[in-house]
């Protein structure tokens, strides 16, 4: 019997073996016999395990490549991604603008004739901010929301009253400040809310006592307060349609567009009776965000090329290194690649016979299987028929939307990659079990062979002893015959 390590040695290599000791080196013989039995079987298991491990790793590479490619589809797979728009103002001193998804592209004339403002009231002078004014209750309101403060003898100064107003839990937005001037102290009431309806009123319950000097009902003239800033609505017009707003942030005039009013488009020349006011409307331009879409398409092209290179690496053959990819001839890889290419180079119903494929918008295949984008052709398509380009990528049956659905199915927990991965993992576990079983079989074989060859060794040793005795006995016979003569 032979093994990978050479000829199995049976005889003892020691001098004792030749002189009645161990005839067979049992340990060495058994080890060689077991190795000769185990090695080819284990080598086969190891080879199969390496193949399975390589396939598992290749599936992981494929899964990662598909996931990375799918990320590039996010910005192109839904119509809302194509609904993004830009809004620009020709007079940023008068207003700025932002546009959200769904804003309708167009150009609009905008006039701003009045900004919204918050009311601010300054009380008449008081001798000192720490002078006692009087006790009672002050009720303040802002735009119909009221709250009250109780003024006691411990806080009946301007400082105390201002602190009580600011600390009131149900204060709807009135800030009180004590302003010290050369003529004395004043209470300044400021609204945090703009708009004509957000006026401040102050009433008292001390029956016309000292607190009445702090009341204000909005009527004019009023000697207790002077109006430093009026509560006004913004007044503006869009495309000649007049409108008002309690805030300088206008989000309900045009769908998807928010205007922030910051100044007037009107100018006044002259003074007094000769003063004239003229309006120079600004332009609001709402445009489709084609620059971002072009960038998203370029990212998509780059991601597809990376995916194709992964397909080729996994399933192709490299003549330079004379090596095949780990999934060469694999039906799963071929199926996924064919599905992706089928969508990439198919025709999409965009309601346009001009722009209904990737090639028609400048995305064309090259000899090596990758693709390239002609930016000029893409820009022209977006400019000529933006809706068709949107449908080409994001509509029902669109390239990006279909690929996204396709890859979701492939990568799902019940998809083909997960199924193949589970099968390979099961094969790997089965091969591990085979290794364990083979090891157990070889342990049992070692014990059995050791027992058999130990018994044989004892028998041969006994025969060797008998042979030596008989040899000696026969050697002595001629000598005895000679002496008898």
C-alpha positions in Angstrom: 0.0 0.0 0.0 1.2 3.5 -0.8 0.4 7.0 0.3 1.2 10.6 -0.6 4.2 10.4 1.7 5.7 7.3 0.1 5.9 3.5 0.7 4.4 2.2 3.9 7.2 0.8 6.1 6.3 -2.4 8.0 9.5 -3.7 9.6 11.0 -2.2 12.7 14.1 -0.1 12.1 15.6 -0.9 15.5 18.1 -3.5 16.3 15.7 -4.8 19.0 13.3 -5.9 16.2 15.9 -8.2 14.8 16.7 -9.7 18.1 13.3 -10.7 19.4 11.9 -7.2 20.0 9.1 -5.5 18.0 8.9 -6.8 14.5 6.6 -4.1 13.2 6.7 -0.3 14.0 2.9 -0.3 14.7 2.6 3.5 15.3 4.3 4.5 12.1 2.5 1.8 10.1 -0.9 2.8 11.3 -0.3 6.5 10.8 0.8 5.9 7.2 -2.2 3.6 6.5 -4.7 6.1 8.0 -3.1 9.0 6.2 -3.3 7.1 2.9 -7.0 6.6 3.5 -7.8 10.1 4.9 -5.7 12.4 2.7 -7.5 11.9 -0.7 -10.9 12.1 0.9 -10.0 15.3 2.8 -8.4 16.8 -0.2 -11.6 16.3 -2.1 -13.7 17.9 0.7 -11.3 20.8 0.9 -11.5 21.4 -2.9 -15.3 21.4 -2.7 -15.2 23.8 0.2 -12.9 26.2 -1.6 -15.3 26.2 -4.5 -18.3 26.8 -2.3 -16.5 29.6 -0.4 -15.5 31.2 -3.7 -19.1 31.1 -4.9 -20.4 32.6 -1.6 -17.8 35.4 -1.9 -18.8 36.0 -5.5 -22.5 36.3 -4.6 -21.5 38.9 -1.9 -19.7 40.9 -4.5 -22.6 40.7 -6.9 -25.1 41.8 -4.2 -22.9 44.7 -3.2 -22.5 45.8 -6.8 -26.3 45.7 -7.4 -26.9 47.7 -4.2 -24.4 50.4 -5.2 -26.0 50.6 -8.6 -29.5 50.9 -7.1 -28.4 53.9 -5.1 -27.8 55.8 -8.3 -31.4 55.0 -9.3 -32.9 56.8 -6.3 -32.6 60.2 -7.8 -34.2 59.2 -11.1 -36.8 56.5 -10.3 -39.7 58.6 -9.1 -41.5 61.5 -10.8 -41.0 63.8 -7.8 -37.2 63.7 -8.5 -38.0 65.4 -11.8 -40.4 67.8 -10.2 -37.7 69.7 -8.4 -37.4 73.3 -9.5 -35.4 76.5 -9.0 -36.8 79.9 -8.2 -34.9 83.1 -8.9 -35.6 86.8 -8.2 -34.5 89.5 -10.5 -34.5 91.9 -7.5 -33.2 90.2 -4.4 -33.5 93.4 -2.4 -37.3 93.1 -2.8 -37.7 89.4 -2.4 -36.0 86.0 -2.6 -37.7 82.8 -3.6 -37.4 79.0 -3.3 -39.2 76.3 -5.2 -40.2 72.8 -4.0 -41.3 69.7 -5.9 -44.4 70.4 -8.0 -43.7 74.1 -8.7 -44.8 75.0 -12.1 -42.1 76.5 -14.3 -42.9 80.0 -15.5 -42.0 83.7 -15.3 -44.0 86.0 -13.1 -44.1 89.7 -12.5 -43.9 90.6 -8.8 -44.6 93.9 -7.1 -44.1 94.6 -3.3 -45.7 97.8 -2.1 -45.7 97.2 1.6 -43.9 94.9 4.0 -45.6 93.2 7.0 -44.5 94.7 10.3 -45.1 94.1 14.0 -46.6 96.7 16.3 -44.4 98.5 18.9 -45.8 100.9 21.6 -43.8 103.3 23.8 -45.5 104.5 27.0 -45.4 108.0 28.3 -42.6 108.9 30.6 -42.4 107.9 34.2 -40.1 109.6 36.8 -38.1 106.4 37.3 -38.2 102.7 36.4 -38.2 101.9 40.1 -41.0 104.4 41.1 -44.1 102.8 42.5 -47.0 103.1 40.0 -49.9 101.3 41.6 -51.5 97.9 42.2 -54.2 96.0 40.4 -54.5 93.8 37.3 -53.3 94.5 33.8 -54.8 92.5 30.9 -52.9 92.5 27.7 -53.9 91.0 24.3 -52.2 90.3 21.0 -54.3 89.5 18.0 -57.2 88.3 20.2 -55.1 86.2 22.6 -55.2 87.7 26.1 -53.4 87.2 29.4 -53.3 89.0 32.7 -50.7 89.9 35.3 -51.4 90.9 38.9 -49.4 93.9 40.0 -48.8 93.9 43.8 -47.0 96.4 45.9 -43.8 94.3 45.6 -43.6 94.7 41.8 -45.6 97.9 41.0 -42.7 99.5 39.2 -41.9 99.6 35.5 -39.2 97.0 36.1 -41.6 94.8 38.0 -44.4 95.1 35.5 -42.0 94.4 32.5 -40.7 91.3 34.3 -44.2 90.1 35.0 -45.3 90.5 31.4 -42.2 88.6 30.1 -42.6 85.8 32.6 -46.3 85.2 32.0 -46.8 81.6 30.9 -49.7 82.4 28.6 -48.1 85.4 26.9 -48.9 85.1 23.2 -45.8 87.1 22.1 -45.6 90.5 23.8 -42.1 91.6 25.0 -41.8 94.4 27.6 -38.7 96.5 27.9 -37.9 99.4 30.1 -36.2 102.2 28.2 -34.4 104.9 30.2 -34.1 108.4 28.5 -33.2 111.9 29.6 -36.9 112.6 30.2 -37.4 109.6 32.4 -38.3 105.9 32.0 -40.7 104.4 29.4 -42.3 101.0 29.0 -41.8 99.6 25.4 -44.2 96.9 24.3 -43.2 94.9 21.2 -45.1 92.3 19.3 -43.4 89.2 18.0 -46.0 88.8 15.3 -46.4 90.8 12.2 -49.7 91.6 10.5 -52.5 94.1 10.8 -54.6 91.8 13.0 -51.8 91.4 15.6 -52.3 94.6 17.5 -51.6 95.1 21.2 -54.2 96.3 23.7 -53.8 96.9 27.5 -56.6 97.4 30.0 -56.6 97.6 33.8 -58.9 96.8 36.8 -57.8 99.4 39.4 -60.9 101.5 38.6 -59.0 104.3 36.8 -56.1 104.3 39.3 -52.4 104.7 38.5 -52.3 101.7 36.2 -54.6 103.5 33.8 -51.4 105.3 32.6 -50.4 102.0 31.0 -53.6 101.2 29.1 -54.0 101.3 25.4 -57.1 100.4 23.3 -55.8 101.3 19.9 -57.9 104.4 19.5 -56.3 107.6 18.4 -55.3 110.0 19.8 -53.8 108.2 22.8 -51.7 110.1 25.2 -50.5 107.0 27.2 -48.6 105.5 24.3 -47.0 106.5 21.0 -46.9 104.0 18.1 -43.3 103.4 17.1 -44.2 100.7 14.6 -47.6 99.8 13.1 -49.1 96.4 12.7 -49.3 96.0 9.0 -49.9 93.3 6.4 -47.6 92.9 3.5 -49.1 94.1 0.2 -47.9 92.6 -3.0 -49.1 91.4 -6.4 -48.1 88.5 -8.7 -48.8 88.7 -12.4 -51.1 91.7 -11.6 -53.1 89.9 -8.9 -53.1 91.9 -5.7 -52.8 90.0 -2.4 -51.9 90.6 1.3 -50.1 88.6 3.9 -49.7 88.9 7.7 -46.2 87.6 7.2 -43.3 88.5 4.9 -43.0 84.8 4.2 -45.6 84.0 1.5 -46.1 80.3 0.7 -49.7 80.2 -0.6 -49.5 82.5 -3.6 -48.0 80.1 -6.1 -48.0 76.3 -5.6 -44.6 75.0 -4.5 -43.1 78.5 -4.4 -42.2 80.4 -1.2 -41.5 84.2 -1.4 -39.6 86.0 1.3 -40.4 89.7 1.1 -37.5 91.9 2.1 -38.1 95.3 0.4 -40.3 97.3 -1.9 -40.4 97.5 -5.7 -41.8 101.0 -5.5 -39.7 104.2 -5.4 -40.8 107.7 -4.5 -39.4 110.8 -6.1 -40.0 114.4 -5.0 -41.5 115.6 -1.7 -44.7 116.9 -0.4 -47.5 117.4 -2.9 -45.2 116.9 -5.8 -44.1 113.5 -4.6 -44.7 110.7 -7.1 -44.5 106.9 -6.5 -43.6 104.5 -9.3 -43.4 100.8 -9.3 -40.7 98.7 -11.0 -41.9 95.1 -10.8 -39.3 92.4 -10.4 -39.4 89.0 -12.2 -39.8 85.7 -10.5 -38.5 82.8 -12.7 -39.4 79.3 -11.8 -37.4 76.7 -13.9 -36.9 73.0 -13.9 -33.8 71.8 -12.1 -32.2 70.4 -15.3 -28.6 70.9 -14.0 -29.3 68.5 -11.1 -31.0 66.0 -13.3 -28.1 66.0 -15.7 -25.8 65.4 -12.8 -28.0 62.5 -11.6 -28.0 60.9 -15.0 -24.2 61.1 -15.2 -24.0 59.4 -11.8 -26.3 56.7 -13.1 -24.1 56.2 -16.2 -21.0 55.9 -14.0 -22.7 53.4 -11.7 -24.0 51.3 -14.5 -20.4 51.1 -16.0 -19.1 49.9 -12.6 -21.8 47.2 -12.4 -21.0 46.0 -15.9 -17.3 45.7 -14.9 -18.4 43.6 -12.0 -20.4 41.4 -14.2 -17.4 40.9 -16.5 -15.1 40.3 -13.6 -17.4 37.6 -12.1 -18.5 35.9 -15.2 -15.8 36.6 -17.8 -12.5 35.1 -18.9 -9.2 36.9 -18.7 -6.9 35.6 -21.5 -3.9 37.6 -20.1 -4.0 35.7 -16.8 -5.6 32.6 -18.3 -8.2 32.7 -15.6 -12.0 32.5 -15.5 -14.3 34.6 -13.2 -15.7 32.7 -10.2 -19.2 32.8 -11.7 -18.4 32.1 -15.3 -21.2 30.1 -16.8 -23.4 30.7 -13.7 -27.0 30.9 -14.7 -27.9 33.3 -11.9 -25.3 35.9 -13.0 -26.3 35.5 -16.7 -30.0 35.9 -15.9 -29.5 39.1 -13.8 -27.2 40.6 -16.4 -29.7 39.9 -19.2 -32.6 41.4 -17.1 -30.6 44.6 -16.4 -29.5 45.0 -20.1 -33.1 44.3 -21.3 -34.4 47.3 -19.3 -31.4 49.5 -20.2 -31.8 49.1 -23.9 -35.5 48.7 -24.2 -38.2 51.1 -25.5 -40.3 53.0 -23.0 -43.7 54.5 -23.6 -43.1 58.2 -23.0 -45.8 59.5 -25.3 -43.0 60.7 -27.5 -41.6 58.9 -30.5 -38.5 61.0 -30.3 -37.4 60.5 -26.7 -38.4 56.9 -25.8 -35.0 55.2 -25.1 -31.7 55.9 -23.4 -30.0 56.2 -26.8 -32.5 58.9 -27.9 -31.3 61.1 -25.0 -27.6 60.6 -25.7 -26.9 57.5 -23.6 -25.3 54.9 -25.9 -23.5 51.6 -25.5 -19.8 51.1 -26.3 -17.9 48.1 -27.6 -16.7 47.1 -24.1 -20.3 46.9 -22.8 -20.2 50.2 -20.9 -22.2 53.3 -21.8 -21.5 57.0 -22.3 -23.6 60.1 -22.0 -23.7 62.9 -24.6 -24.4 65.9 -22.4 -25.4 68.1 -25.3 -28.0 65.6 -26.5 -29.3 65.1 -22.9 -29.6 68.8 -22.4 -31.4 69.3 -25.6 -33.9 66.5 -24.7 -34.6 68.1 -21.3 -35.1 71.4 -23.0 -37.3 70.1 -25.8 -39.5 67.6 -24.0 -38.8 67.5 -20.2 -41.9 65.4 -19.6 -40.8 62.7 -22.0 -37.3 62.5 -20.3 -39.0 62.3 -16.9 -41.2 59.4 -18.1 -38.2 57.7 -19.7 -36.5 57.4 -16.3 -39.3 57.6 -13.7 -42.6 56.8 -15.3 -44.4 53.5 -15.3 -42.1 51.1 -17.1 -39.3 53.8 -17.0 -35.7 52.7 -17.0 -34.8 53.8 -13.5 -38.2 52.8 -11.9 -38.1 49.4 -13.6 -34.5 48.7 -12.6 -35.2 49.8 -9.1 -38.2 47.3 -8.9 -36.1 44.6 -10.5 -33.2 44.9 -8.2 -35.5 45.1 -5.1 -36.8 41.7 -6.2 -33.3 40.2 -6.7 -32.0 41.5 -3.4 -35.1 40.8 -1.3 -34.9 38.2 1.5 -36.8 35.8 -0.7 -35.0 36.8 -3.9 -32.7 34.6 -6.1 -29.5 35.8 -4.5 -30.7 35.0 -1.0 -31.9 31.6 -2.2 -28.6 30.8 -3.8 -26.7 32.0 -0.8 -28.7 29.8 1.5 -28.1 26.8 -0.7 -24.3 27.5 -0.7 -24.3 28.0 3.0 -26.0 24.6 3.4 -23.4 23.0 1.2 -20.6 24.5 3.2 -22.2 23.2 6.4 -22.6 19.7 4.9 -18.9 19.8 3.9 -17.9 20.8 7.4 -20.0 17.8 8.7 -18.2 15.5 6.2 -14.8 16.7 7.6 -16.0 15.9 11.1 -17.3 12.5 10.1 -14.1 11.7 8.3 -12.1 12.6 11.3 -14.2 10.4 13.5 -13.9 7.5 11.0 -10.1 7.9 11.0 -10.0 7.9 14.8 -11.9 4.6 14.8 -9.7 3.2 12.0 -6.6 4.2 13.9 -7.8 2.3 17.0 -8.8 -0.8 14.9 -5.5 -0.9 13.0 -3.5 -0.4 16.1 -5.2 -3.3 17.7 -4.7 -5.6 14.7 -1.1 -4.8 14.1 -0.2 -4.9 17.7 -1.6 -8.5 17.8 0.3 -9.3 14.6 3.4 -7.8 16.1 3.1 -9.9 19.2 2.6 -13.0 17.0 5.6 -12.3 14.8 7.7 -11.5 17.9 6.7 -14.9 19.3 7.5 -16.7 16.1 10.8 -14.9 15.9 11.7 -16.1 19.4 10.7 -19.7 18.5 12.7 -19.5 15.3 15.8 -18.3 17.1 15.4 -21.2 19.6 15.0 -23.8 16.9 18.0 -22.4 15.0 20.1 -22.7 18.1 18.8 -26.3 18.7 19.5 -27.5 15.2 22.9 -25.9 15.3 23.8 -28.0 18.4 22.8 -31.4 16.8 26.0 -32.2 14.8 28.1 -31.4 17.8 26.3 -34.0 20.0 26.5 -36.7 17.3 30.3 -36.1 17.0 30.9 -36.6 20.8 28.9 -39.9 20.8 31.3 -41.4 18.4 
